[in-house]
Amino acid sequence: MSSVPGWANVNERRNLPPALAVSTVILGIREGQDGGPDKLCLPLVRRIREPHQGLWALPGGPVDAQESLGQAAGRNLAETTGLRPNYLEQLYTFGDIDRSPTHRLVTIAYFALLNANQVGTTVQDDNVAWFDIDDPAIAQLAFDHRKIVDYALWRLRNKTEYGQIAHRLLGERFTLAALRGVYEAILGRRLDPANFRRTLKNTATIEATDEYLAGGQHRPPRLYRYVGHGPDPLEVDPTQA
């Protein structure tokens, strides 16, 4: 038996029926401060009970008997963070026997994107907060949630060839500078502005609009929009995933 009441050792967990849960990595872009680079960020929730009481974790929770996995992910997000992303993709299944000290736990991980006007908005709760992706707290997440975050980042970086990614993070209209900032935040490196503009023109996934960004002291930059053709893999209903 485990030395902690209510917890099971590895051998005991092997003989327990697994519990099923969902967790979601929600990523957004936060504008850089004082001219610094834009940052990928995500909301986390503080655990209020053992195991890992007091540590930050990904939002998530159990799957109810009468709901799909996608519905469970959407419901848990709304209940814990107040967020309702319009894109939800199943990421991976995490089911190592020693993931939780209390019982065998299998987690279906999801991956979501938020556009700029949703970043920083959550329920008013001291146990919910936004963190930059390079914040030291990410390395100390409960359970194996750091591994889940790393997997989501790997997936996102392999999707940067799709214009839809930027479209989801920025909204309907965006400047080329903002778009480049998104790619730099995702890839973790600076991109040459001229080469970036040239590459975009060759992809034909965005087009210039007749609108300009207002409010600046200099000549306002033109706004662009995503016009990629074919099915958009990010056009999904979180409640039906």
Backbone hydrogen bonds, N-H to C=O, Kabsch-Sander energy under -0.5 kcal/mol:
donor,donor_aa,acceptor,acceptor_aa,energy
2,S,7,W,-0.6
7,W,4,V,-2.2
8,A,101,P,-1.9
13,R,9,N,-2.5
14,R,10,V,-1.6
15,N,11,N,-0.6
15,N,12,E,-1.1
16,L,13,R,-1.2
19,A,104,R,-2.8
21,A,106,V,-2.4
22,V,61,G,-2.7
23,S,108,I,-1.6
24,T,59,P,-2.3
25,V,110,Y,-2.7
26,I,24,T,-0.7
27,L,25,V,-0.6
27,L,112,A,-2.7
28,G,41,C,-2.1
30,R,39,K,-3.5
36,G,33,Q,-1.9
39,K,30,R,-2.8
41,C,28,G,-2.4
42,L,131,F,-2.4
44,L,129,A,-3.0
45,V,57,A,-2.8
46,R,127,N,-2.9
47,R,55,L,-3.1
54,G,47,R,-2.9
55,L,52,H,-2.0
57,A,45,V,-2.4
61,G,22,V,-2.1
63,V,20,L,-1.2
64,D,62,P,-0.5
67,E,64,D,-1.4
72,A,68,S,-2.3
73,A,69,L,-2.4
74,G,70,G,-2.5
75,R,71,Q,-2.7
76,N,72,A,-2.7
77,L,73,A,-2.1
78,A,74,G,-2.2
79,E,75,R,-2.5
80,T,76,N,-2.4
81,T,77,L,-2.7
82,G,77,L,-1.2
83,L,77,L,-0.8
89,E,111,F,-2.5
91,L,109,A,-3.1
92,Y,109,A,-1.0
94,F,107,T,-2.8
95,G,93,T,-0.5
99,R,96,D,-1.6
106,V,19,A,-3.0
107,T,94,F,-3.0
107,T,105,L,-0.5
108,I,21,A,-2.8
109,A,92,Y,-3.0
109,A,107,T,-0.8
110,Y,23,S,-2.9
111,F,89,E,-2.3
112,A,25,V,-2.9
113,L,87,Y,-0.7
114,L,27,L,-2.2
116,A,169,L,-0.9
118,Q,115,N,-2.0
119,V,115,N,-0.8
119,V,116,A,-0.7
121,T,118,Q,-1.9
122,T,120,G,-0.6
123,V,81,T,-1.8
125,D,123,V,-1.4
128,V,125,D,-1.7
129,A,44,L,-2.2
131,F,42,L,-2.6
133,I,40,L,-2.9
135,D,132,D,-2.0
138,I,135,D,-2.0
139,A,136,P,-1.0
140,Q,137,A,-1.3
141,L,138,I,-1.0
142,A,56,W,-2.5
145,H,142,A,-2.1
147,K,144,D,-0.6
148,I,144,D,-1.4
149,V,145,H,-2.4
150,D,146,R,-2.5
151,Y,147,K,-2.1
152,A,148,I,-2.2
153,L,149,V,-2.4
154,W,150,D,-2.2
155,R,151,Y,-2.3
156,L,152,A,-2.6
157,R,153,L,-2.7
158,N,154,W,-1.3
159,K,156,L,-1.7
160,T,157,R,-0.6
162,Y,159,K,-2.3
163,G,161,E,-0.6
165,I,162,Y,-1.3
166,A,162,Y,-0.6
167,H,163,G,-2.1
168,R,164,Q,-2.6
169,L,165,I,-1.7
170,L,166,A,-2.2
171,G,167,H,-2.2
174,F,224,Y,-1.9
179,L,175,T,-2.1
180,R,176,L,-2.7
181,G,177,A,-2.2
182,V,178,A,-1.7
183,Y,179,L,-2.0
184,E,180,R,-2.7
185,A,181,G,-2.2
186,I,182,V,-2.3
187,L,183,Y,-2.8
188,G,184,E,-2.0
189,R,184,E,-0.9
196,F,192,D,-2.6
197,R,193,P,-2.4
198,R,194,A,-2.2
199,T,195,N,-2.5
200,L,196,F,-2.2
201,K,197,R,-2.1
202,N,198,R,-1.4
203,T,199,T,-1.0
203,T,200,L,-0.7
204,A,200,L,-1.2
205,T,200,L,-0.6
207,E,225,R,-2.3
209,T,223,L,-2.5
213,L,221,P,-2.9
223,L,211,E,-2.6
224,Y,174,F,-3.4
225,R,207,E,-2.0
227,V,205,T,-3.6
228,G,205,T,-0.7
235,E,232,D,-2.0
236,V,86,N,-0.6
236,V,234,L,-1.8
240,Q,237,D,-2.3
241,A,237,D,-0.7
